[in-house]
Amino acid sequence: MGRVKDVHFEFINEMNQMVDVDYQFEEYLQSEDYVNEVNEVLEETKPKYSSSDVEQAISYAFNSIIVESDEVGKDVYGKLVHEKVIEYLNKIQ
């Protein structure tokens, strides 16, 4: 009979701990910390630049490059465009 009481006591302790963890989690979900963490994650998912910003950056890049792609090759021309797009986006930040 002592063994059954020990098992029952261990079971009750485990259940109490689970209830405590659930309670703490529910409290956390209602806390300012949780709200702040969720807001931070949401902020990170927002696009850094608008579609308009990107379109203007691309336009800026093509208008800034003086050489033709035939003169320097596609790879070099692509790198020039990329560089100018980044340059524009860094300026508006």
Buried (B, 14 or more C-beta within 10 A) or exposed (E): EEEEEEEEEEEEEEEEEEEEEEEEEEEEEEEEEEEEEEEEEEEEEEEEBEEEBBEBBBEBBEEBBEEEBEEBEEEEBEEBBEEBBEEBBEEEE
